[in-house]
Structures are given as C-alpha cells and as structure tokens.
Amino acid sequence: MMVAVRGIENLRGRYPNVVLTIGNFDGVHIGHQKIFSNVVERAKSRGGVAMAITFDPHPMKVVAPERGVRVLTPFGEKARLMGAFGIEVVLCISFSREFSGMKPDDFIKDVIAGRIGAKEVIVGHNYTFGKGKKGTTELLRRRGRRLGFSLTVVRNARLFGDVVSSSRIRSLVSRGRVCEASWLLGRPYMIEGEVVKGAGRGKSLLNVPTANIRTPNELVPREGVYAVKALIKGKLLDGVANMGKNPTFGEGEMSYEVHLFDFSGDVLGETMRVYFIDRIRDEKTFPDIAALHEGILRDIERAGEILKTKKYPKVI
C-alpha cells in the first residue's frame, strides 16, 4: 500500500533502510519507471522501504513561470502511478521560491541524510538539484560516502531514437500524437474529470449520447476526434471522444465529449478517466446536422476498428 505524504514536516518518524529517488517525475514515463524498478529492487534486497521525493507545484512554475509548462500528471495521479510501480512512500515537498534557494549541501545534509536517513539514493542520469542547479550526482556521491548513503545513477531510457523526457511527451500530446506519446509513457495518456451537464445535443439531435467532462488537467490533446478507453463506475469501456469547440454549432468554448459504446445509464456527477488510444481526425465544420451525424457514425466505426486492431500499451 502506497503512502503519500504532503510536506516533509508530516513525515512521521524514520522508515527503515530507505532507498530513495528524487525528481519531478512528471508523466511517470518509462524513464521514470526504469528508476523506480531499481529503487524497488534495492529496497527489497535490503529489507527496506522504496521512497520517492517529488515536488508540487512543478518547479518550472516557480522559477520560470513565463515558460508556461503544463503538467502531464497532477500530484494525485502521479502518486497513484508511482504506487503502481512499487514505490511505497511518496513524499511531496512544496516547491517555493524559498525552497528553490536551498543550497545543495543543505538539502543533502538536512533532508536526504537527516530527516529521511536514506541508505541508498538512485537518480536519473542528468539529475541536478539545489540553488542554481549546482547540486550534481558527483556531489551526491562524495557527500554520501561521508554521510552513510550510496548513489546509483540510472541511464536515460531511449525510444524511437531519442531520450524519453516529459517535455518530449508534452509536445507529442499537444500535437495530438497520443499513440506515440503512449509508448513513451508506457500507458495511454489520460485525463480525468467530472461528468457534467452539456448542451444535450448528442442525444436529442444526433441520437449519439455523450458524457461531457470537466477536467482539472492542464494538458489535453490537440482539438480533434480520438479513439479512447474510458473508466467509469469501475468499468473500462470503448469509446470515441471529441475535443474541441463544436464549430458546426458555432461555439467558441472548449468541450470534452465522450461517447461510450454499448453503454447506457446516468453518469452525471461521476468521475471519468479518458485514455487516448489514437487520433482519428481534426475537428471540422459540417454543412448541416445530417452531415454531422454521418461524420460521427464514421468516427464511431473507425474508433471501433482502432480499438480492436491497434497495439497500444496497457491501461494503468
């Protein structure tokens, strides 16, 4: 059972023989999973606890807000996924201007060795930390010898000829290339939200009922139509999603609508997870309701074909 702790001050006592990793881990992609695998294996071998330190908000939102970084995985989802990959304790440190000014040596002495008492630290290849990113893996290694912990550096994961990174995944998702992104994530990209009342046109005008999602996720795929899997009321169902502004009806606000195959029932107010399997087409304006209806039926047929025949990572 994974334990999520917000704030180092809320960490109760010390866990035994901690094997620790540290990072943003936004996306919890296959590179992060490679690190977690090492942490879990080492923790088991020494009868200890697999722990990860992560940060909220994303550090770039504090030190470089002008870059407009959009988070792939909100903290709750990130912690859930880390637990699924074997991390037993997720410690979330609030990232602030004050914290960003912490000297690397102070972080090592006060947090890693002092408050946590780590026996091993495992980080990614290009890991840096502390004020001005002056903390390096070499500094960690040297201080660890004196303070009683060892350091392991895990090489970057590579896929499709390049290093797997959160920024690369953000770029793919924002361009609608969700299938490609899913292989870097090791699972389909997902957004989660509450099913809210929509305009009601799906059922009344088009005879294709849809669930309208209101999501706190910062990054949603590019406008268009997608083949999806949706988790609702404990059931994982096939479906098709439209992400866009309903141009046929002249609307200007973004909406996220999901039509579930072979499903009927009231889901208003329920939480739905939408997993994006592949992109079908751009959003487009149809000349009339009849043409729109025909287009939707083609989308449903195409989504069904994709979900039956396409290979994609397992939903987690």
DOTOR-265295 format. One record per atom (N, C-alpha, C): x, y, z; residue in one letter. Coordinates in steps of 0.001 Angstrom, whole numbers, plus 524288, in hexadecimal, padded with zeros to 5 digits. Example, Ala and Ser with C-alpha at 12.3 -4.5 7.8 and 13.67 -1.06 7.14 Angstrom:
! DOTOR-265295
833867E9C681E78A;8300C7EE6C81E78A;833907F31C81E78A;832327F73681BA8S;835667FBDC81BE4S;832648001E81EBES;
//
This chain:
! DOTOR-265295
8034C7FB5480000M;800008000080000M;80370804DE80000M;802C0808317FC1EM;805D180CFB7FBB0M;803C0811177FF7AM;8075D813F0801FBV;805FD8183680577V;807E281D48802FBV;8046D8211180252A;805DE8262B80035A;805F982A1A804ACA;80A4B82CDE8052CV;80AF9830B58095AV;80C1183603806EBV;808D9839D580835R;809B583F2C8064FR;80C708425780A8ER;8113F843D280981G;8142E846F480D40G;817BF8439E8108FG;81CC5844DD81076I;8208E841BC81367I;81F7B841EF81940I;81CF28462181B06E;81B9E846978208EE;81781842988222DE;814BF8405981E63N;810B883C6D81F8EN;812B6836D381F10N;817C58364581E22L;81A248311181DEBL;81AF082F2D8237DL;8181D82B2D824EDR;8182E8296082A5CR;81CBA825A782B46R;8207C8276982E38G;824EA8241282F88G;82827822AC82AC3G;82B8281EDA82B70R;82EE281D088273CR;82D448179A8258CR;82D61816B082071Y;82C878117981E67Y;831C480E9B81E55Y;831A98096981EDFP;836938068181F03P;838F9805B58199EP;83E388062281967N;84124804CD814A9N;83EBF8072280FB7N;83E0080C2A80FBBV;83B7380EBD80B4DV;83EFB80EB980678V;83CB380D1080218V;83F1F80DBD7FCFAV;83BFE812067FA54V;83EA1816547F91DL;83C0281B2F7F7ABL;83D3281CCF7F213L;8392681EBE7EF6ET;839F5821767EA7FT;83780826D67EADDT;8396382A747E7A6I;837AE82FE37E7F1I;836E1831F47E26DI;8328E834AC7E184G;831BA836FA7DC61G;82C438392C7DBCFG;82B5483BEF7D77EN;8261083DD77D65DN;8227C8395A7D4CAN;8248B835D57D1A3F;821B1831327CFD1F;81C898328F7CD2FF;81C54837067CA89D;81786838777C7D8D;816A6834D27C335D;812318324D7C325G;810FF82E837BF15G;811C7828EC7C0CCG;81547828187C4AEV;81687822C07C66CV;8176781F4D7C198V;81AE58210B7BE29H;81BD181E5B7B934H;81F9A819C07B9D3H;820F5817367B585I;82407812677B5E8I;8298D813637B802I;82B888182D7B760G;8308B819787B9C8G;8301E819A97BFB0G;82BEB81C097C19BH;82AF281C207C741H;82A0E816997C951H;82725813917C65BQ;825FF80E337C801Q;82AF080AF27C876Q;82EB880C057C526K;833CB8095B7C567K;8367C80A8F7CAA0K;8362E80F757CC4DI;83864810F57D160I;8357080E3E7D5C8I;8303380E6B7D598F;82D0A80BFE7D9B8F;82E388062C7DA3BF;82EFB803927D5D5S;830327FDFC7D5E9S;8352D7FCF77D8FDS;8391D8003F7D82AN;83E047FFC17DB13N;83D33800C47E0E3N;83A21804BB7E222V;83915806117E79BV;83654801927EA60V;8324E7FF807E7E1V;82F407FB3F7EA3EV;832A07F6627EAFAV;835B47F51E7E713E;839197F07F7E76DE;83D047F0FE7EBE7E;83F767F5967EC63R;8434D7F6657F085R;840B37F6757F5E3R;83C127F8C27F647A;839557F8E07FB4DA;837F37F35D7FD15A;836407F0297F96BK;834FB7EABE7FACEK;839D87E7CE7FC86K;83E297E8AF7F9EAS;842EB7E5C17FB18S;845137E70B8007ES;844087EBC880268R;846077ED3380793R;841B17ED7180BB0R;83D037EB8A80A42G;838B77EB7980DFEG;837197F0E080FADG;837617F49580BFEG;836317F9FF80D49G;8315F7FC0980A92G;8310E8012B80A26V;82C7A803D980805V;82E00806D580319V;82AD68062C7FF05A;82B94809067FA1DA;828D080E427FA90A;82BD68128B7FA6BM;829A2817BD7FB33M;82B2181B4D7F6ADM;8279781EDF7F561A;828B3822D07F161A;827418282F7F36FA;82AB982BF17F269I;829838316E7F36FI;82803833F07EE46I;8239B836AD7EE44T;82212839B77E9AFT;8202E83F0D7EB86T;81E8D842597E7DEF;81D7C847D17E92BF;81858849A97E6D2F;815CD84D397E9A4D;8110584FAB7E7C2D;810DA855387E9F9D;8100E859377E6C6P;80F3F858EB7E119P;8143E857577DE33P;813A1856807D91FH;8182B855587D5E8H;81C22859CA7D689H;8211D8588E7D788P;8250685CAE7D876P;82532860E97D447P;8244885F887CF57M;82480863707CB32M;82042867927CBC9M;81BF6866377CE5EK;817C686A0C7CF36K;8197A86E447D316K;81D6986CF47D63FV;81F608709A7DA29V;82416873A27D81FV;827DC870DD7D5DBV;82CBA873737D445V;82C7C875C57CEC6V;828F3873CB7CB72A;8287D875DA7C619A;822DC875907C43CA;81F48878607C6DDP;819BC878117C574P;8189B879DD7BFDFP;81C1987D1D7BDB8E;81B4887F0C7B867E;81B8587AB37B453E;81DB88764A7B5B2R;81E03871EA7B1FDR;818C486F217B154R;8153586FFD7B4F2G;80FF886DC67B479G;80FD3867DA7B451G;812FE865547B782V;8131285F947B7A3V;80DCE85D7C7B96FV;80B9D859EA7B66CR;806AB8576C7B7D9R;807C8851ED7B9D3R;805E7850CF7BE6DV;8071E84BEA7C115V;80451847587BE7EV;8071F8430A7BDBDL;804DB83E487BB85L;8019183B5F7BF7FL;8038B83B0C7C45AT;800D7837FF7C85CT;8004E83B267CD64T;7FB8C83CB47CECFP;7FAB883F397D3DFP;7FCA683BAE7D846P;7FDCB83DFD7DCC5F;8005A83B007E0EBF;7FD7A835FE7E261F;7F84E836377E2F9G;7F56A831877E482G;7F62282D117E0B1G;7F5EC82E497DBA2E;7F6A482A4D7D79DE;7FC46828657D787E;7FFED82BFD7D841K;8057382A877D85CK;80683826BD7DCD8K;80474827E97E172A;8053A8247F7E5F6A;802C681F237E508A;7FE1A81F157E2BBR;7FB8381A107E197R;7FEDE816BB7DE05R;800FE8191B7D9F5L;80436816347D640L;8094E8145D7D8BFL;80BB6817B67DBE0M;8108E8162A7DE81M;80F968117A7E216M;80B16811887E4A8G;809AD80D097E7E3G;808EE808237E4AAG;806B1808C37DFF7A;805E6804497DC7EA;80B15801E07DACDA;80F378050B7DAC3F;814638031A7D942F;817C3801B07DDF1F;81551801447E28BG;818037FF0B7E70BG;81A25802D17EB05G;819B0807F07EA11I;81B8C80BB27EDF4I;817DD80B877F2A8I;81A1F80B0E7F742E;816F380A597FBF8E;815A580F777FEBAE;81936813377FE83V;8184681852800F5V;8198D81C8E7FCFAV;815B381FDF7FBCFV;8167D8245F7F862V;8164F8293F7FBCCV;81AC382BE17FC36L;81B1B830A27FF4BL;81AFA8354F7FB99L;816FE838817FC0FC;8166883D197F8B3C;81816841F17FBBEC;81C38844727F9D4I;81E26849437FC38I;81BE184DE97F947I;819C6851A67FC23S;817A68565B7F9BDS;81C25859997F78FS;81BF585A807F26BF;8203385D567EFE4F;81EE6863267EFCFF;8224A866317F239S;8217886BD07F2B3S;8268086EAA7F138S;8262E873D37F0E5R;82ADC876F97EFE8R;82EEE875FB7F432R;82D0E875B27F905E;8309E874C57FD64E;8334F86F7E7FCD1E;8304386B7D7FB8DF;8328D866417FB05F;83662866167F671F;83522868E97F232S;83890868E77ED9DS;83DE986B327EED5S;83E4186E467F30AG;84341870957F48DG;8466586D497F84EG;84488868997F98BM;847488652F7FD30M;84C60863447FAC8M;850928639A7FDACK;855A3861E97FBB7K;855C385BED7FB50K;85857859E17F741P;858968542C7F699P;85A828514E7FB74P;85E8E853597FDFAD;860A8850BF802A8D;85CA88508B8070BD;85989854AB80787D;85582854BE80B9AD;85148850AE80A70D;84FD18502C8057AF;84BDD84C4E80409F;84DD6846C880539F;852B4845CD803F8I;854F48409D804FBI;8552183F9380AD5I;857338434D80DCCK;858018428A81370K;852E08427981675K;84F68846408154ED;84AB0846D681876D;8463E84338816D4D;845BF84234811BBV;8415583F1F80FCAV;842D88397380EBFV;84682838A180B35I;847C9833438099EI;84A128302480E2AI;84E20832498109FA;850AE82F6F814E8A;84DFE8306A81A1EA;84C4A8354781B0EG;84A228369E82024G;84496834C0820FFG;840E38371881E3DR;83B5E835EC81F40R;839DB8307B81D6FR;83C0382EC181903I;83A72829B2816C9I;83E23825528185CI;8431482683818D7G;846DB8227881A43G;8478581E5F8160AG;847B4820208112AA;8481A81C7480CC5A;84D1D8194080D0DA;84CB38144F80B95K;8513B810D480B3BK;8534981085805A9K;84FB98112C801F0E;8513E811497FC74E;84E12815877F9C1E;8508B818277F600V;84DDE81BFE7F2C1V;84E8F81A5C7ED11V;84A4481A4D7EA29I;84A5E818C47E4A7I;847C681D1C7E17FI;84AA181F577DDC2V;8488D823B17DAACV;849AF822DA7D4E3V;84743826217D1AFG;8480E825DE7CC11G;84D3D8284C7CA6BG;84E948276F7C592H;853C1828AB7C37CH;8552E82E777C3E8H;85184831EF7C2CFN;852AE837857C2BCN;8507B83A647C779N;84FFA837B37CBD3Y;84D8683A087D06AY;850CD83E7C7D2ADY;84E46842F97D380T;850A98475F7D63DT;84CC5849687DA3BT;84EB684C3A7DE2DF;84B3884DFA7E255F;84DA88529A7E527F;84A71855267E85BG;84C4D859677EBA3G;84CC585E8E7E8C5G;84E558628B7EB98K;84EC0867D97E98AK;8523C867FE7E4B3K;8501086A397E07AG;8530A86AA17DBA5G;85446865737D917G;8517D861497DACCK;8527C85C007D8CEK;8583B85A7C7D962K;85A9585C4A7DDA3K;8601D85B307DE7FK;86107855D47E0F6K;85CD6853737E2D2G;85D5484E2A7E4E5G;85DAB84A3D7E070G;8619E846FC7E06FT;86283843277DC47T;862BF83DA97DE88T;862B1839D47DB11T;863358346C7DCE8T;8688D833827DF56T;86C87836297DD60E;871C18358F7DFA8E;871E3837A67E537E;86F3883C1B7E630L;86EE183E307EB7CL;86BF683A5F7EF07L;867A88382F7ED14L;864BF8344F7F01FL;8682982FAE7F189L;86B3A82DDE7EDCDR;86E968294F7EEB5R;872A682A787F2F7R;8751782F127F29ER;87920830737F671R;876CE831207FBE2R;8726C833F07FC35R;86FFF834CA8015AR;86DD482FB280397R;86C0782C4E8002BG;869EA82754801F7G;86DFA82400804B8G;872B882424802D8R;876EA8211780557R;877A5822CD80AFDR;87712827DD80BEFR;877E4829FA81132R;8730C8295E814A5R;86E6E829B781233L;8698F829C381542L;866D78247781590L;868ED82090812D3G;866EC81B4A8138DG;862F48195C80FA8G;862DE81BA880AF9F;85F7181979806EEF;86287818D9801DCF;860E2815067FEBFS;86357814207F9ACS;86004816A27F563S;8625F817597F0D1L;85F9F819B97EC6CL;85FF28162F7E7ABL;85B75815897E50BT;85B3C812E17E002T;858C6816987DC14T;85B38817197D78FV;8592181A6A7D365V;8571A816EB7CF09V;85225817967CDA4V;84F95814607C9A7V;84FC38173C7C46FV;85179814937C076R;851D7816F47BB48R;84C67818207B918R;84C1981C1F7B5CDN;8472481DA87B36BN;844E1819497B01AN;83FB9818DF7B019A;83D108154B7AC7BA;83CB5817F07A729A;83D2C814DA7A30BR;83CC1816E879DB6R;8389F813D879ABFR;835C68169779770L;831CA8141579439L;831118174C78F43L;830698149A78AE7F;82FE581739785D3F;8348A81AD1784C9F;839338191678675G;83E0181BD77851AG;83F688207A78874G;83C828217778CA7D;83DC38260978FD8D;83C90824EA7958CD;83E9E8284C798F1V;83DBC827B379E90V;837FF828B079FD5V;835CA8256C7A328V;8306D826297A501V;8307782A7D7A91AV;82D3A82E7B7A853S;82D06832D17AC06S;82775834DB7AC79S;826628377A7B0CBS;82133839C07B19DS;8200F83DEF7AD8FS;823F3841177AC35S;8231D845447A860S;821D4843057A302S;8245A83EAB7A1A7R;8233483C2479CA4R;81D9483A2A79C91R;81BD7837F77A0DFI;81681835F87A12FI;8129683A6E7A0F6I;813B783EC37A3A9R;81038843477A36ER;80F7F8451C79DD2R;813C08454479AF4S;81383846F57957DS;8101A8434C79243S;810BE83E3479300L;80DAC83A6779009L;807DC83ADE7914AL;8068883B3679654V;8011083B8B797EAV;7FE928408A795CCV;80155844E279638S;7FF1C849DD7947AS;7FE45849FA78E92S;801208469A78BB4R;800668463A78601R;7FC9E841E078481R;7FA6283F3C78860G;7F69483B237874AG;7F8F9835DE78621G;7FE0E83564786BBR;800AD8307478570R;800A582CE378A3ER;7FBEA82B8078BD6V;7FB33828B5790C3V;7FD258231779080V;7FCE5820AE78BE8C;7FEB981B4C78B69C;8049981B0778C6AC;8077881EAB78A15E;80D1981EEC78AE1E;80E63820117909BE;80B7C823C3792D4A;80C5D8252C7984EA;80B7C8208C79BEDA;807A081D3B79A9BS;80655818D679E05S;80AE68150679EA8S;80E008145879A90W;8126F810BE79AF0W;816BA8130779E5BW;817458182379E5CL;81B1E81A9C7A1CBL;8194F81A927A778L;8142C81AEB7A82FL;811F481AB57AD73L;811A58152B7AF94L;811548115E7AC04G;8107880BF67ADA8G;80ACC80AD67AED0G;8075580E6B7AD3AR;801AF80DE97ADFCR;7FF1F812317AAC1R;7FA27811D27A97CP;7F7978161A7A6A2P;7F74781B117A9F2P;7F7DF81F8C7A762Y;7F74C824807AA27Y;7F1AD825077AC0BY;7F0FE8273E7B0AAM;7EBDA827587B31AM;7EAA282CB97B55DM;7E5AE82E4B7B4F3I;7E3B4832AE7B7FCI;7DF2D830A77BB4CI;7DE298334D7BF96E;7DA0F831A27C330E;7D6B78364C7C491E;7D1B5835597C54AG;7CE5A839A67C6D7G;7C8DC837EB7C82DG;7C5C283BAA7C9C9E;7C05383AAD7CB3BE;7BCE583B0B7C663E;7B91D8377D7C610V;7B543837C67C1DEV;7B14C83BF97C354V;7B0CF83FE37BFE0V;7AD60844547C0F5V;7A92E844B87BCB8V;7A555847D27BDC5K;7A10C848777BA07K;7A2E184B997B559K;7A1D3849A07B0ADG;7A34284C597ABE0G;79E7784EC07A94AG;79F0A84FF37A447A;79ABB8526D7A161A;7965684E9A7A03EA;79778849847A080G;793758459179FA3G;7926B8444A799F5G;795918467779663R;7949B84590790D0R;795F883FFF78F1FR;799D883DA7791D0G;79B858387779039G;797108349F7900BG;793D3834AD7940EK;78F77831037944AK;78AB48330379165K;7895B837FD79236S;78471839FB79010S;784A783AE278A33S;7890783CF778826L;7896183E2C78299L;78BF6839E277F61L;78FC68374C781B8L;7931A833BE77EB5L;7926382DFB7801CL;78F6C82CF578444N;78E9F827A07861DN;793D4824EC78751N;797A48280478914V;79CBD825F878AB5V;79E008288678FF8V;79C27826367943EP;79CEE828A87995DP;7A2B28291579AC7P;7A40E82D7C79D2AT;7A97682E5479EBBT;7A9BF82FFB7A472T;7AE2F82EA47A6D4A;7AF5C8308A7AC17A;7B3198351E7AB8EA;7B1C18397B7ADE9N;7B50083E2A7ADB6N;7B86A83E6C7B292N;7BD7C83F237B1B6I;7C13783EE67B5FDI;7C33C844547B752I;7C355845787BC6BR;7C60784A257BE55R;7CAE2848407C130R;7CF78849A47BF15T;7D44B847697C128T;7D7FC84B9D7C341T;7DAC684A767C777P;7DEC684E157C963P;7E40184D4F7C6A2P;7E4728494C7C35AN;7E962848487C0A8N;7EB1284D007BD71N;7F00284E5D7BDDFE;7F205852F87BB1DE;7F315851E17B55DE;7F46C84D167B422L;7F5DD84BCC7AEC4L;7F1F1847F57AC85L;7EF1A849997A88CV;7EB81846247A5CEV;7ED60845BE7A024V;7EC3D8415C79D8EP;7EE03840D479825P;7EBA7844F879496P;7EE4C845D67904AR;7EC958499778C57R;7E6EB8489778AB6R;7E42F84CBA7894BE;7DEBB84C38787A5E;7DE408482178356E;7DA23844F3783CAG;7D938840E577FECG;7D62183C677822EG;7D5E08382D77F2EV;7D2D683391780A5V;7D69E82F13781A1V;7D5A082C26785E1Y;7D93782812787A0Y;7D65582304788F1Y;7D8E381EA4787E3A;7D7288199E78A02A;7D9228195A78F9EA;7D5A4818067934AV;7D7128182F798D6V;7D51E8135579BB5V;7D764812887A046K;7D53580F0C7A43FK;7D3A5812977A8C4K;7CF598115F7AB48A;7CD8D814AB7AF93A;7CC3D811527B44CA;7CE33812FD7B8D5L;7CD108104C7BDBCL;7C8DA813517C098L;7C453810C47C150I;7BFEA8133D7C3EFI;7BD1180F2D7C735I;7BC0F8106D7CC0EK;7B95A80CD87CFA8K;7BC0C807847CFD8K;7C1328078B7CFA6G;7C42D802B27D00BG;7C46F7FF867CB0FG;7C21D8016D7C6D7K;7C22C7FE9A7C1DFK;7C59B8016B7BDEDK;7C8BD7FE6D7BB0BL;7CBFF8009E7B6EAL;7C94A7FF9B7B1B7L;7C7A1803CB7AF25L;7C45D8035C7AA7FL;7C6FF805D27A5C1L;7C589803E67A115D;7C74E8064879C39D;7C40980B1979B0ED;7C67180EC979841G;7C37B8136D796DAG;7C646816D0792E2G;7C3E281B2B791B9V;7C62381F0E78E33V;7C56C8245D790D2V;7C9818279D7908BA;7C94F82CB279324A;7CA188311B78F40A;7C74A8356179029N;7C81483A2478D1AN;7CA1B83E55790C1N;7CEB38406878F6CM;7D10D8449E7926CM;7D0DD8497B78F0EM;7CD9784D3479069G;7CD5D851C078D04G;7C9108558B78E5CG;7C7AD858C278A7DK;7C42085D2278B55K;7BEFE85CA27885AK;7BDD3857E178676N;7B8EC856EF783A9N;7B7EC85B1577F77N;7BB6585B8577B8EP;7BAEC85FC1777B8P;7B5E885FA177484P;7B39685AF3773DET;7AEB485A9B770E6T;7AA6A85DD877384T;7AABA85E43778C1F;7A6CE8613877BB0F;7A8BD866A977D1DF;7AD568681877B27G;7AF5986D5F77BE7G;7B0F486EA37816CG;7B27F86AAA78467E;7B41186BA4789CEE;7B9CC86D3C78A12E;7BB3B8700078E31G;7C09A871CF78EB0G;7C38B86F6C7933BG;7C0BA86CEC796DAE;7C34286AB979B78E;7C4AF8650779A8FE;7C9218637679CE2M;7CACF85E0979C75M;7C71C85A7379F88M;7C613855F479D4CS;7C31D851EF7A013S;7C5A384CAB79F0ES;7C4F8849217A2B7Y;7C72D843E27A259Y;7C2AF840087A2DDY;7C14983D9F79E7FE;7BCB683A3A79E57E;7BE4F834A679CF5E;7BC14830E279FB8V;7BD5282B5C79ED2V;7B8528285479DDCV;7B8318257D7998CH;7B3EC821DD7987EH;7B5DB81C65799B5H;7B328819B279D3FL;7B4A48147479EE7L;7B1A48106179BC5L;7B45D80C6E799E3F;7B1D980847796E2F;7AF058048579A96F;7AA91802AA798E2D;7A7B87FE9079BBDD;7A6FD7FFE87A180D;7A570804B87A27FF;7A4A88065D7A7EAF;79FF5809F57A839F;79CE7809197AC38S;7989280CAA7AD54S;7983480D517B339S;7969B811D07B4D1G;7963C812D17BA6AG;797CA818647BB95G;7965381A227C032D;7976681F817C1D1D;79CC381FBF7C464D;7A045822DB7C230V;7A583823657C46BV;7A68A828FC7C642V;7A28682C417C644L;7A31F831AD7C7EBL;7A54C831E07CD78L;7A967834E87CE2BG;7ABCD835697D34EG;7AFF3831577D478G;7B06382D617D123E;7B4568294F7D1E8E;7B9B282B3B7D008E;7BDCA828C27D20DT;7C313829E17D03DT;7C46B826257CBCDT;7C6768284F7C78BM;7C7E68251F7C308M;7CD9E826077C1ACM;7D047821CA7C08AR;7D590822177BE56R;7D530820D67B88ER;7D79D824227B560V;7D77D8235E7AFB9V;7DD0A8225C7ADD7V;7DDF381DAB7ABA4Y;7E31781C137A9BBY;7E31F81C947A3C5Y;7E6CA81F9D7A1C2F;7E6F8820BA79C29F;7EA4F81CA979958F;7E7CE819A5795E7I;7EA7A8156F79325I;7ECC18174A78DFBI;7E9AA819EE78AD1D;7EBB281BE8785D8D;7E83782052783D8D;7EA8D823A8780BCR;7E7BA8280A77E68R;7E51E8264B77959R;7E03C827DC77887I;7DD5A82674773CEI;7DD8C82ADB76FC4I;7DC7582F987716DR;7DC60833F576DB8R;7DC5C839237709AR;7DD2783D5776DA3D;7DC7B842A576FADD;7D6AE843BC77082D;7D58B84781773D0E;7D0308495E7743EE;7CEE284C6576F41E;7CA1384BF876D82K;7C89384EB4768AFK;7C2FB850B47690EK;7C1BB8545D765A3T;7BC75856877655CT;7B960853A37612ET;7B4D585198762A9F;7B16F84EE575EF5F;7AD38852AA75D0BF;7AB3F851D075832P;7A76B85584755FFP;7A22785574758BFP;7A0BC850F075B04D;79BA78509A75DA6D;79BBA84C1376180D;7975E84B7376453I;796EF847737685FI;79766841F97660AI;795108411876174A;7953783BE975F02A;79AD783A5875DBAA;79DD083E0475B95A;7A34183CE575A45A;7A67983BEC75F34A;7A55783EEA7634EL;7A80183E1E7684EL;7A6DF838AC76A70L;7A1F08371376A1FH;7A06E831EA76C0EH;7A34882D9976918H;7A39082E1A763FCE;7A65D82A3E760D4E;7AC2482A1F76245E;7AE6382EBD76326G;7B3E582F0A764A6G;7B4E782C67769DEG;7B16182D2A76D93I;7B1F282ABA772B8I;7B19B824C877246I;7ADFB822DA76F23L;7AD8681D3276E75L;7B27A81AE876C0DL;7B4DF81DC57686CR;7B9D881BFD7662FR;7BE2581BF376A59R;7BE2081FED76DAED;7C1FA82023771EED;7C15881B83775A4D;7BC7581A35776DEI;7BB67815CF77A5FI;7BD5C810BD777F4I;7BC5381010772EFE;7BE1980B5577039E;7C41180B1177031E;7C68980F7776EFER;7CC3F80F9176EC3R;7CEA080EA577424R;7CC62810EF77827A;7CE538101F77D76A;7CDEF80A6477F01A;7C999807E577D94G;7C8FB8025277EB2G;7CD327FF0B77C1FG;7CE748005B77746E;7D2957FD8477473E;7D7DF7FE3377727E;7D911803057789CI;7DE0D8042577B39I;7DE7C8011B7804FI;7DA678013A78371L;7DA907FEB878891L;7DAE47F8C678835L;7D90D7F69E783DDK;7D9567F0EA78322K;7DE8B7EF23780E1K;7E0F67F26877DB1T;7E57A7F09877AACT;7EAAE7F31477C30T;7EA967F7BF77E5FK;7EF7F7FA8677F5EK;7F2207F88878457K;7F7407F81A78436K;7FA347F6C1788E6K;7FB607FBC278BE0K;7FA8B7FB9B790F2Y;7FBAA8001B79437Y;7FCE37FE35799BAY;7FFC28014C79CC1P;801247FF9F7A210P;7FC4D7FECD7A576P;7FD027FBAC7A978K;7F8B37FA6C7AD0DK;7F7097FF3C7B012K;7F1F17FFAF7B0CEV;7EFC5803D97B411V;7F140802C97B9B6V;7F32D806D47BC57I;7F4A7806437C1E4I;7F16480A057C527I;
//
